[in-house]
Amino acid sequence: MANLGKQPILDQAAIWASALWRGVAPSLAIMLLLGAWTFFAGQGSASSGDVSQDFESTVLAAVGQLPDIVQTLRQPGTATDMSEKQDRAKVKQGGQFHPFSNYTEA
């Protein structure tokens, strides 16, 4: 009974610190391997050299297709065209237009 009070207090901060320090070496090794792989793999590739132009053409690729997409959606018989006709009919009948009216329960 006398030894129950003499147990050391568990230092949780020290446990966390030791666990984090044990993870430093594998993380550093993985980082160095992937960095070297990226560096050496990129040297043999034949790229245009102008990364800004490649980035811009990639980001803006969908913008060039936008008029075609809008035209496709506005064609008669598509879901967008039908829902617009239903919304116009509701307004003509004196009803209120609500964009999510098709999804609310009656």
N, C-alpha and C positions, 0 to 999 in steps of 0.2 A: 504494500500500500504506500510505502514511503517513496517508491520510485515512480509513481504515476505523475506526480507533479514536476518531475525533472526532465520530461521529454522535451526535445528541442522544438521550437516553433518553426513551422513550415514557411519558408520564404518563397512566396509564389512569384515574385518578381525575379528572383534568382533562377528559378526553374525556367521561366520564359526566356530569360537572357541566355541561358546555356543552350536551350533548344534552338534559338535563333542563330547563335554563333556556330552551332554544329551544322546548320544549313547553309552557311556562307560558302564553304569550300565547294560543295557540289554545284551550287548556283553559279559561282564564279567560273568553274570549269565548263559548264554548259554554255555560259555566255561567251567565253573565249572560243570554244569550238564553233558555235554558230556564227560568231563574228568573223572568224577566219574562213569558214565555208562561204559566207556571203561575199567576203572580199575577193577570194580567189576564184569563185565561180563567176563573178561579174567581169573579170579581166578578159576572158576569151570571147565574150559575146560581142556581136557586131551591132551596136545600137547607134541611133542617129546622133547621139551626143546632146541633143537639145531636149532635156527632160520637160521643160516648161511647155513646149509645143505638144509633146506626147500627153502630158497631163491635161492640157486644155482640150485637146481633141477627144480624150476619153470622157471627161466630165460633160462636155457639151454635145456628145454623140446623140443623146436622146432628144435634145432641143431641136435638132434638125429634123427629127421624125415627128415632132409635135403636130404640125398641120395635117399630116396624113392620119394620125390617130384621131384628131378632132373630126376630120371629114368622115372617117369610118364610123365614129359614134353618132354622127348626125344623119346618117343614111336612114331612109324610111324602113321601119320594121325592126330596128335595133331596140334594145331595152331602154336606152336613154331617150330615144325619140318617143317611144310609147309612154314613158313616165311623164315627159313634158306635155304630151297631149292630154293625159289624165289631169295634170295639174291645171292646165288652162281651162279644161272643162269644169273643174271644181270652182274656179274663180268666176267663170261665166254664170254658174248656177247660184252665185251669191255665197258660196262657202269660203272658208278661210284657207289660205294656202299655208301648209306647214311642211317643211322639207322632209321630216321624218314621219309623216302621217301614215305611210305604208307599213311602218314598223311598230306602231302603237296598237295596243289591244282595244277592241271596241267595247 
